[in-house]
Amino acid sequence: MQFTAEMIAGYLGGAVDGRPEAAVGAVAKIEEAKQGDLVFLSNPKYEEHIYHTGATIAIVNREFEPQQALPEGLTLVKVDNAYKAFASLLDLYVANKPRKQGISSLAFVHPTATVGADVYIGEYAVVGEYATVGDGAEIWPQVYVGDRVRVGAGAKLYPGVKVYEDCVVGDRVTVHGGTVIGGDGFGFAPTEEGTFQKIPQIGNVVIEEDVEIGSNCAIDRATMGSTRICRGAKLDNLIQVAHNVVIGQSTVMAAQVGIAGSTKVGSHVMMGGQVGVVGHITIADGVKIGSQSGIPNNILTPGVTVFGSPAYPGLEGHRIQASVKQLPELRKQVAELKKQIQNLQTKLDSITQ
């Protein structure tokens, strides 16, 4: 499908600098684009590429002024926020792509299951007893939807997703390939014999509306009650969420975050990659946690930024990190001072004798 610069500017509330009739049919990275492609520039680090791009249309911020000649034929669409505008265009692009529909003859849908209108269920997918699949949902090949699971309207479960019995996947939730929702929480009680007795995990997982979960994540069911991911949260790939965890609204987590059992994470929290959080603690709303941080205790101050392992707030964390880099030199200095003190003490002892 072709979009002209005039159409794009109208949709985004932008202004055309160049040919309004210039048309594009695909999107591309600015450094790899060719004729007929649409690109965007928001980060000044990539500005050099716009002077050599092969794209036909580039979305830029309104204040952008070229520092050298632009490629011949390149049309600019100037908007208030190029990054946000490009994201909106990608939404439009995806919405216009053909959508899969229908139930494959190679899928199994239990006779007691309820399937809404305009649903896609791909090859070798399984929908279990008394499960419910909402209108417009997409169940891609090799997905398992367990007994009594509820999948909301417009939800997308990509290939290989497994949703165990009694779990709830809300409206417009997206779950990428290989993720398991509702596997048993890690509950074992030590015995007098030195072994471990499994504690039955009889709860479920509830994923609220507009959540997106990346590939190969594990969201464990609760021991009792629900593990809950609240509305609008976004989880990257390779994330572990343990039993009875609650993740607040519009919280985002980068890859390889691990959250231990019964921890409560607030709304609008941001976690960098490889953050580790112990169990049974609370993290306040709006907290920002740097990559590879370890969180051993409650963080009860809303909006604070922490990093390090264990994590410390703001400037204190910076000072500690700076001190750690200086430890080898400080160790040498301490050893030298210790040696000098010993020499002085020896001299002092000889004088007093």
N, C-alpha and C positions, 0 to 999 in steps of 0.2 A: 504494500500500500504506500502511495506517495503522499508526502506532506510538503507544502510550499513554505517558504520563509514567512509569508504573510499569514498563513494558517497558524503556524507555530507561534508567531508573535501575538496573534489574536488570542490564542488559547492561554498563553502565559502572561498576557498583559505587558508585552515587551514592545520594543521598537526595532524596525528593520534598518540596518545600515548596509546597503547594497541592493541586490536584485530581489524584489518581493516575490517574483515568480520562480526563484531558485528552488529546486525540489530535491528531496532526499527520500530514500526508501529503507535505510538501515542506519544503525548507530555503531560507533567504533571509538577506540582509543585515539586520542588526538595525534599520537606519534605514528599510528599505523593506518590512519584513515585514507580512503581513496575517494575518487569522484562519486557522488551520490550518497555519501555518508554524512551523518550528523555527529558533531562532537561538542564538548563543552570545556571551558577553561574557568576554573575558580581559584586554583592554587597557583600563586605567582611562580613557584618552583618549576612549573611546566610551561611558562609563557614562551620560552624559546621555541617550543614545538609548533606554536600557532603560525610562526613565520615560515614554516616548511611543510605544513600539513597539506595533504591532498584532499581534505574534506570539502564539501560544497557549502555547508552551513555550520557555523560555530556559535554556541550560546555563551555569552560572556556577561560579566557584571557591567552595570550601566557606566561606572566610572572608568572602565577599561579604555585606555588610549594607546594605540600601537606605537612602539618605539622605533619600528622600522617598517618597511613595506610588507604588506600582507600578500599572500599568494594571489595571483590573478584569478578572479572568479569566486573567491571566498566571500560569502555573505555573512554578516554578523547579525545575531538577534540579541539585543541588549536588554537585560532584565535586572531586577533588584537583587536576586540571589541565584547565581548560575547553577550552583550545586543542587539547590532545592528544585529549581525549575527543570533541570535535566531529569531528576528523579520523577517528577510529575509526568514528564514526557515518556519515560520508560514505563510508567503505569499505563499510560494510554496505548503504548506500543504493545504491551503484553495483553491488554484487554482486547485488542483487535486481532490477536492471533487466533487461529481456529482452535476450538475447545473440544476435547474428547468427550463423547457421550455414549451411552448404551452399556449394557451388561454383556460381557463376553460369555460365549457358550462354554468357555473353559474355566469360568469362575464358579465358585460354589456359594450360594446364598441359601441359608437354612429357611425352610418353609415358614417358620415362626418369626423371621426377621421382618422389619418394616423398612422399606426403601422408598424414599421420596421421589419427586419428579426431577427429570433432567440430571440424573445421577450417572456417573461413569464408574464402572467396576471392571478392572482389567483382568487379563489372563492369570489364572492360578491364585487369584485373591480368594479369601475365605471370610464370610460374614456369618457369625455364629448365632446360636439360638437366642431369640428375643432381642437381638441387637436392633438398633435404630440408626438409619443413615438419612440425614436431612437432605432437603432439596438442594440440587446443584453440587453436592459433594463429589469429590473425586477420590476413588479408591484405586490406586495404581497396581500394576501386576505384583503378585507375591506379597501383598499386604494381608496381615491377619487381624481381623476385627473380632474379638472374643465375645463370649456369651454375655448378653445384657449390656454391652457397650453402647454408649450413645455418641454418635458422630454428628456434629452440628451442620447446619446449612452452610454451603460454600466452603467447607473444610477440604483440605488437600492432604492426603496421606500418600507420600511418594513410595517408589518400589522398596519392598523389604521392611516397611514399618510394621511393628508388632504392638497391638494394643490388647493387653490382657483383660480378663473378665471384669465387668462392673465399673470400668473406668469411663470418664466423661471427657470428650473432646469437643470444645465449644465451637460456635459459629465462626467461620472464616479463619480457623486455625490452620497453619501450615506446618507439617512435620516432614522433614527430609529423610532420605533413605537410610535404613539400618538402625533407626532409633527404636528403643524398646520402652514402652510406657506401661507401667504397672507390674514390672518384675518384683520379686520379693525384696523387701527391705533387708538389710544386713542385721538380723536379730538372732543372737545366739546367747544362751545363758551357760556359764561355766558350771560344771558338775564337780562333786567331791572326788570323782575318779580322774579328774584332769581332762575330761572331754568337754564337748559343747553340745547342748541340747537346743535344737531349733525352736524359735518362738514363732508360731504361726502368724503370718501377716494377713490379716483379714480385712484391712481397709481398702482404699482405692486411690486413684489419682484423678484430680479434677483440673482440667485445663480450660481456663475461661476464654472469652472471645478475643479474637485478633492477636493471639500469641503466635510467634514463629519459633520453631525449634529446629536446629541444624541436624546434620547427619551424625549417626553413631553416638547419640546421647543415651543416657540411662536415667529414667525418671521412676524411682522406686515407689511402690505402693506403701501406704501407711500401715503400721502395725494395727492401729484402730483409727477410725476417722479417715481423713483425707490428706494426702500430699497435694498441695494446691499451687498452681502457677496462675497468677491473677492477670486480669485483662491487659493486653497490650505488651506484655513482657517479651523480650527477644533474647533467645539463647543461641550461641554459636555452636559449632561442631564440638564433639568430644567432651561433653559436660556431664558430670555426675551430680544428680540431685537425690539425696537419700530420703529415707522414710520420714513422713510427717513434717517435712520442710514446707514452709510457706514463702513464696516469692511474690513481692508486691507488684502493683500495677506499674507498667512502663519501665520496669527494671531491665537493664541490658548486661549481658555477661559474655566476655570473649572466650575463646577456645580454652579447653582444659581446666576450667574452673571446677572445683570439687566442694560440695557443701554437705557436711555431715548431718546426721539425723536431728530432727526437731528444732532446727534453727529457723528463726523468723527474719526474713530479709524485707526491708521496707520498700516503699514505692520510689521510683525514679533513682534507684541506686545504680551505679556504674562500676563494674568489676573488670579489670584488665585480665589478660591471659594468665593462666596457671595460678590464680588465687586459690588458696586453701582456707576453708572456714571450718572450725571445730563445731561440734554439736551443742545443742541446748543453749544457744546464745541469741541475742537480738541485735540487729543492725538497723539503725534509724533511717528514716526517709532521706533521700538525696545524698547519701554518703558516696564518695568516690574512692575507689581502692585501686592502687597501682599494681601493675603486673608483677606476678610472682610473690605477692605479699602473703603473709600468714596471719590469720585473724584468730587469736586464742581467747579473746574476751569480748564482752558486749561493746558495741559502739553506739552510745546513746545520744550523741550530739548530732542533730540533723545537719546535713550539708557539709560535714567535715571531710577533708581529703587526707587519706592515710596511705602509707606505703612502707615496705620493709618487712622483714620476718624475724621477730614479731613486728607487726605494723605500728608505726608511731605517726602522730598527726603532723601535718605541715612542715614548718621549719625545723622542728625537732627531728623529724625523719631525715631531712636533708643533712643536718649536722651529724647525725649518727652515721649516715652513709659516707660523708666526707671523712669522718674520723676512722672508719674501717679501712679506707684506702691508705691512711697514714700509719696504720698499726706496725708494719715492718720497720719503718724508720723510727717510730716511737719506741719500739722494743729495743733497737740498738741504742737509742739515747738513754733509756732507763738502765740498760746494762752498763753503759759507760759511767753514768752517774753513780750507780751502785759501786762500781770499781773505785771511783774517786772518793766516795764516802769511806770506803774501807781503808784506803790509803791515808786519809785524814785521821781516821780513828786510830790507825796504827801509830802515826806521828804523835797524836795527842796522848796516847798511852805511854809512849816513850818519854815524853816531857814530864808527865805526872809522876813517873817512876823515879 
